[in-house]
């Protein structure tokens, strides 16, 4: 089964927006909409998701789990 990283990232962005994390939500949307190549988008998404995890910005465990899961999946692809 192929995984749709962009769709997952947009869903995460939507949930982040509902949690009041507008800046981070918009960063994710912008990098998907404005990235030049798939690799660039995945690398930037990986970097930004990693920062969200490190900074522990999100208290919603379900959302944090989805972010971590997507981060790990992208990490495997990029290696």
Backbone as numpy.savetxt, mean C-alpha at the origin, in Angstrom:
# Nx Ny Nz CAx CAy CAz Cx Cy Cz
-3.13 -18.38 -9.17 -3.97 -17.20 -9.17 -3.09 -15.96 -9.17
-3.38 -15.04 -10.06 -2.66 -13.77 -10.11 -3.25 -12.81 -9.11
-2.39 -12.07 -8.50 -2.80 -11.12 -7.48 -2.80 -9.72 -8.07
-3.84 -8.96 -7.81 -3.96 -7.60 -8.32 -3.49 -6.62 -7.24
-2.21 -6.31 -7.28 -1.61 -5.44 -6.27 -2.21 -4.04 -6.29
-2.49 -3.54 -7.47 -3.04 -2.19 -7.58 -4.43 -2.12 -6.95
-5.27 -3.10 -7.26 -6.62 -3.12 -6.68 -6.54 -3.18 -5.16
-5.68 -4.05 -4.64 -5.52 -4.18 -3.20 -5.04 -2.86 -2.59
-4.11 -2.21 -3.25 -3.58 -0.94 -2.73 -4.67 0.13 -2.71
-5.50 0.17 -3.75 -6.60 1.14 -3.78 -7.61 0.85 -2.67
-7.92 -0.43 -2.44 -8.83 -0.80 -1.36 -8.25 -0.38 0.00
-6.96 -0.58 0.18 -6.30 -0.15 1.41 -6.36 1.37 1.53
-6.12 2.06 0.42 -6.19 3.52 0.41 -7.58 4.00 0.82
-8.62 3.35 0.31 -9.99 3.72 0.67 -10.23 3.54 2.16
-9.75 2.44 2.71 -9.92 2.20 4.14 -9.12 3.19 4.98
-7.93 3.54 4.50 -7.12 4.52 5.21 -7.82 5.87 5.23
-8.44 6.21 4.14 -9.18 7.47 4.07 -10.31 7.48 5.10
-11.01 6.36 5.23 -12.08 6.26 6.22 -11.55 6.34 7.65
-10.29 5.94 7.85 -9.65 6.00 9.16 -9.09 7.40 9.45
-9.18 8.30 8.47 -8.69 9.65 8.65 -7.24 9.86 8.26
-6.64 8.87 7.62 -5.25 8.98 7.19 -5.20 9.45 5.74
-5.65 10.67 5.55 -5.83 11.21 4.21 -4.51 11.36 3.45
-3.46 11.83 4.13 -2.18 12.04 3.46 -1.64 10.72 2.91
-1.61 9.69 3.75 -1.10 8.39 3.32 -1.98 7.77 2.25
-3.27 7.95 2.38 -4.21 7.44 1.38 -3.93 8.08 0.02
-3.74 9.38 0.02 -3.50 10.09 -1.23 -2.15 9.72 -1.84
-1.14 9.50 -1.00 0.17 9.08 -1.51 0.04 7.78 -2.29
-0.69 6.82 -1.74 -0.87 5.53 -2.42 -1.59 5.71 -3.74
-2.64 6.49 -3.74 -3.39 6.73 -4.98 -2.52 7.41 -6.04
-1.78 8.42 -5.61 -0.95 9.17 -6.56 0.13 8.30 -7.18
0.75 7.46 -6.39 1.83 6.66 -6.96 1.29 5.62 -7.94
0.10 5.11 -7.72 -0.50 4.16 -8.66 -0.93 4.89 -9.94
-1.53 6.04 -9.78 -2.03 6.79 -10.94 -0.91 7.43 -11.76
0.20 7.79 -11.13 1.22 8.56 -11.82 2.52 7.81 -12.07
2.61 6.56 -11.65 3.82 5.78 -11.88 4.02 5.49 -13.35
5.29 5.44 -13.75 5.61 5.21 -15.17 5.59 3.74 -15.55
6.15 2.91 -14.68 6.23 1.47 -14.99 5.70 0.66 -13.81
5.37 -0.58 -14.08 4.89 -1.46 -13.02 5.93 -1.63 -11.92
7.19 -1.77 -12.31 8.25 -1.95 -11.32 8.38 -0.70 -10.44
8.33 0.46 -11.06 8.41 1.71 -10.29 7.27 1.80 -9.29
6.07 1.48 -9.73 4.90 1.55 -8.86 5.05 0.58 -7.70
5.45 -0.65 -7.99 5.60 -1.64 -6.91 6.70 -1.26 -5.93
7.82 -0.74 -6.44 8.91 -0.33 -5.55 8.47 0.82 -4.64
7.79 1.78 -5.21 7.34 2.94 -4.42 6.25 2.53 -3.44
5.34 1.68 -3.88 4.30 1.17 -3.00 4.92 0.40 -1.85
5.88 -0.46 -2.15 6.59 -1.24 -1.13 7.23 -0.31 -0.10
7.91 0.73 -0.58 8.58 1.68 0.30 7.56 2.37 1.22
6.46 2.85 0.64 5.47 3.59 1.43 4.71 2.70 2.40
4.38 1.48 1.99 3.73 0.56 2.92 4.67 0.22 4.07
5.95 0.04 3.76 6.94 -0.22 4.79 7.01 0.90 5.82
6.96 2.14 5.35 6.97 3.28 6.27 5.73 3.31 7.15
4.59 2.98 6.59 3.35 2.95 7.38 3.48 1.89 8.47
4.03 0.74 8.13 4.21 -0.34 9.10 5.18 0.10 10.20
6.32 0.67 9.81 7.34 1.10 10.77 6.84 2.18 11.71
6.07 3.11 11.17 5.58 4.24 11.96 4.36 3.88 12.81
3.81 2.71 12.56 2.63 2.24 13.32 1.53 3.29 13.37
1.19 3.77 12.20 0.20 4.84 12.08 -1.24 4.35 12.24
-1.44 3.06 12.10 -2.81 2.54 12.01 -3.11 1.65 13.20
-4.21 1.97 13.89 -4.61 1.17 15.05 -5.59 0.05 14.66
-6.20 0.16 13.49 -7.14 -0.85 13.02 -6.35 -2.10 12.63
-6.52 -3.17 13.39 -5.73 -4.39 13.17 -5.99 -5.05 11.83
-7.23 -5.06 11.39 -7.56 -5.65 10.10 -6.86 -4.91 8.97
-6.91 -3.60 9.02 -6.26 -2.79 8.00 -4.75 -2.96 8.05
-4.20 -2.98 9.25 -2.76 -3.16 9.38 -2.35 -4.54 8.86
-3.18 -5.54 9.08 -2.90 -6.88 8.55 -2.89 -6.90 7.03
-3.83 -6.19 6.43 -3.88 -6.11 4.96 -2.66 -5.39 4.41
-2.26 -4.33 5.09 -1.06 -3.59 4.66 0.17 -4.48 4.74
0.31 -5.18 5.85 1.46 -6.07 6.04 1.48 -7.19 5.02
0.30 -7.74 4.74 0.19 -8.83 3.77 0.60 -8.36 2.37
0.12 -7.19 1.98 0.47 -6.65 0.67 1.95 -6.31 0.61
2.48 -5.74 1.67 3.91 -5.41 1.74 4.75 -6.66 1.54
4.42 -7.73 2.24 5.18 -8.98 2.14 5.07 -9.60 0.74
3.88 -9.53 0.14 3.71 -10.09 -1.21 4.54 -9.31 -2.23
4.55 -7.99 -2.11 5.35 -7.18 -3.03 6.83 -7.44 -2.78
7.20 -7.59 -1.53 8.60 -7.87 -1.17 9.10 -9.14 -1.88
8.28 -10.16 -1.92 8.64 -11.41 -2.58 8.81 -11.21 -4.09
7.96 -10.41 -4.67 8.01 -10.16 -6.12 9.28 -9.39 -6.48
9.67 -8.44 -5.64 10.80 -7.58 -5.95 12.15 -8.24 -5.72
12.17 -9.33 -5.01 13.45 -10.00 -4.73 13.91 -10.89 -5.84
